[in-house]
């Protein structure tokens, strides 16, 4: 999961005040999803579905380089270091009921 954009002291205080760890993780995941543009969410779905950049570009009518730039932004925003990590992140979203269409 992505490193928190929040102050670690604030997160620690939330935990010490009785906020369950899963609630803190849920908030972080929602923030990651909200940070993605509509196009990045669309590309994420295709990447997680196993599509290579070349195919994604052809399907969306954009250049492969544009897809690669979006993929790099997606990886940075979600804190994923690899496509399998992005898949795990997406599965966690589904398991926790976090909509990738979050606004």
C-alpha positions as CSV (number, residue, x, y, z in Angstrom):
1,X,0.0,0.0,0.0
2,X,1.0,3.6,-0.6
3,X,3.0,5.4,2.1
4,X,0.7,7.7,4.0
5,X,0.4,11.3,3.0
6,X,-0.7,12.0,6.5
7,X,1.4,12.9,9.5
8,X,2.6,9.7,11.1
9,X,1.9,11.3,14.5
10,X,-1.7,11.9,13.5
11,X,-2.1,8.3,12.3
12,X,-0.6,7.0,15.6
13,X,-2.9,9.2,17.6
14,X,-5.9,7.8,15.6
15,X,-4.7,4.3,16.5
16,X,-4.1,5.1,20.1
17,X,-7.5,6.7,20.4
18,X,-9.1,3.4,19.4
19,X,-9.5,3.8,15.7
20,X,-9.2,0.3,14.3
21,X,-6.2,-0.3,12.0
22,X,-8.4,-1.5,9.2
23,X,-10.3,1.9,9.3
24,X,-7.0,3.7,9.0
25,X,-6.0,1.5,6.0
26,X,-9.5,1.9,4.5
27,X,-9.1,5.7,4.6
28,X,-5.6,5.5,3.0
29,X,-6.9,3.2,0.2
30,X,-9.8,5.6,-0.5
31,X,-7.4,8.5,-0.7
32,X,-5.3,6.6,-3.2
33,X,-8.3,5.9,-5.4
34,X,-9.5,9.4,-5.2
35,X,-6.1,10.6,-6.4
36,X,-6.5,8.7,-9.7
37,X,-8.1,10.4,-12.7
38,X,-10.9,8.8,-14.6
39,X,-8.4,7.8,-17.4
40,X,-6.0,6.4,-14.8
41,X,-8.8,4.2,-13.3
42,X,-9.7,3.0,-16.8
43,X,-6.0,2.1,-17.5
44,X,-5.7,0.5,-14.1
45,X,-8.6,-1.9,-14.9
46,X,-6.9,-2.8,-18.2
47,X,-3.5,-3.3,-16.6
48,X,-5.0,-5.5,-13.8
49,X,-6.8,-7.4,-16.5
50,X,-3.4,-8.3,-18.1
51,X,-3.4,-6.0,-21.1
52,X,0.0,-4.7,-22.3
53,X,0.5,-1.0,-22.9
54,X,0.5,-1.5,-26.7
55,X,-3.0,-3.1,-26.6
56,X,-4.3,-0.5,-24.1
57,X,-3.1,2.3,-26.4
58,X,-4.8,0.8,-29.4
59,X,-8.1,0.2,-27.5
60,X,-8.2,3.7,-26.1
61,X,-6.9,5.5,-29.3
62,X,-3.9,7.0,-27.5
63,X,-0.1,6.6,-27.8
64,X,1.7,3.8,-26.0
65,X,3.9,6.5,-24.4
66,X,0.8,8.2,-22.9
67,X,-0.3,4.8,-21.5
68,X,3.2,4.3,-20.0
69,X,3.0,7.8,-18.4
70,X,-0.4,7.0,-16.9
71,X,0.9,3.6,-15.7
72,X,3.9,5.4,-14.0
73,X,1.5,7.8,-12.3
74,X,-0.8,5.0,-11.2
75,X,2.1,3.1,-9.7
76,X,3.3,6.2,-7.9
77,X,-0.1,7.2,-6.6
78,X,-0.9,3.7,-5.3
79,X,2.5,3.0,-4.0
80,X,2.8,-0.1,-6.1
81,X,6.3,-1.2,-7.1
82,X,5.1,-3.8,-9.7
83,X,2.1,-4.9,-11.7
84,X,1.5,-7.8,-9.2
85,X,1.5,-5.3,-6.4
86,X,-1.0,-3.2,-8.3
87,X,-3.2,-6.3,-8.7
88,X,-3.0,-7.0,-4.9
89,X,-3.9,-3.4,-4.3
90,X,-7.0,-3.7,-6.6
91,X,-8.0,-7.0,-4.9
92,X,-7.7,-5.3,-1.5
93,X,-10.0,-2.5,-2.8
94,X,-12.6,-5.1,-3.9
95,X,-12.3,-7.1,-0.6
96,X,-12.7,-3.9,1.5
97,X,-15.6,-2.6,-0.6
98,X,-13.7,0.5,-1.8
99,X,-15.0,1.6,-5.1
100,X,-12.5,2.4,-7.8
101,X,-15.0,4.9,-9.1
102,X,-14.8,6.9,-5.8
103,X,-14.9,10.6,-6.4
